[in-house]
Amino acid sequence: MIAQQIWSLIKTPEFRLKEYFHRRPDPKFDWHFCSGEDATKAQEGYQKLEEDGIVMLPGYFQGTMLQELQAAFDKSVADQWCKLNPNSLQCDEFFVKDPAFLRAALDPVLLDIIGRYYKKKFALGRSCAQRLLPAETGRYGSYQWHHDTRGRQIHLMVLLRDLAEDGQRMSYLSKSHQTYYSYLRGRGQGSRFDTDLREHPEYKDRIVEVAGPAGTVAIFDANGLHSGNRNNNGGRDQVTFCYVSVRHWKPQKFRRAEVEALQEPFKQVVTLNPKHELVD
Ligand SMILES: O=C(O)CCC(=O)C(=O)O
């Protein structure tokens, strides 16, 4: 433990310096994804995200778009049982399976909110479609309070079925997104914050539950504290897109024709990821 603390003392300044540069806006950044009323909506969403680290957009996707996303989701997770997470199905490579996913991930208002937050270029760095089936209540992995140890990073979660506030929702501690953690607190056991939440019952009033009708969108900074919840109160169908501004890229596959048909700056939200791959 002492060795870990010494290592943390050495690494923390480096970690904070990297995060300082990561958070610095790019003065040349001028991406706009929408205008008029949509831009006003994006500005309101951005203000909430900036203040709280999370903005909830209840029932954002509706009608045909929602139905297409639900059908694409059902197709993508079918038989994809997850070995690491009991009673769940997961698919991490779904953009090639159905065009509805890329349309949702490049929604102009949602991208405009993210652009206003990052104030620098960003792209899809990782994504995941997940179905949680009812399960035993338990605290493990991402189902404990944690931050994602990647500094500032925006996640956009779309709920594809109705999800109750006492269901298998994700919980987010609002206003926890600006904290810089020490290197040690970002590693292993130290990155789990269940004890902190127990020791501060007053935090309860700051918890936002990511729940609502099908089509609800939550945009949150994964540097803030958040926790999934496993329980027997129904399931959760969700797709999460992670937008990265400088690092933590993961390989992502897309259909070439869909990406080549995109206008700038939408196209760059795909191609800026140095690990993106276009397939025919
Ligand atoms: O799915 C959940 O409840 C947790 C999600 C999470 O930890 C994340 O998106 O970083």
The ligand as a MOL file (V3000), in Angstrom:
LIG
                    3D

  0  0  0     0  0            999 V3000
M  V30 BEGIN CTAB
M  V30 COUNTS 10 9 0 0 0
M  V30 BEGIN ATOM
M  V30 1 O -24.5990 0.6170 -17.4470 0
M  V30 2 C -24.4180 1.1290 -16.3400 0
M  V30 3 O -25.2960 1.1660 -15.4730 0
M  V30 4 C -23.0700 1.7340 -16.0210 0
M  V30 5 C -22.5410 2.4730 -17.2060 0
M  V30 6 C -21.1690 2.9850 -16.9950 0
M  V30 7 O -20.4970 2.7180 -16.0240 0
M  V30 8 C -20.6080 3.8720 -18.0300 0
M  V30 9 O -21.2440 4.1340 -19.0760 0
M  V30 10 O -19.4840 4.3600 -17.8040 0
M  V30 END ATOM
M  V30 BEGIN BOND
M  V30 1 2 1 2
M  V30 2 1 2 3
M  V30 3 1 2 4
M  V30 4 1 4 5
M  V30 5 1 5 6
M  V30 6 2 6 7
M  V30 7 1 6 8
M  V30 8 2 8 9
M  V30 9 1 8 10
M  V30 END BOND
M  V30 END CTAB
M  END
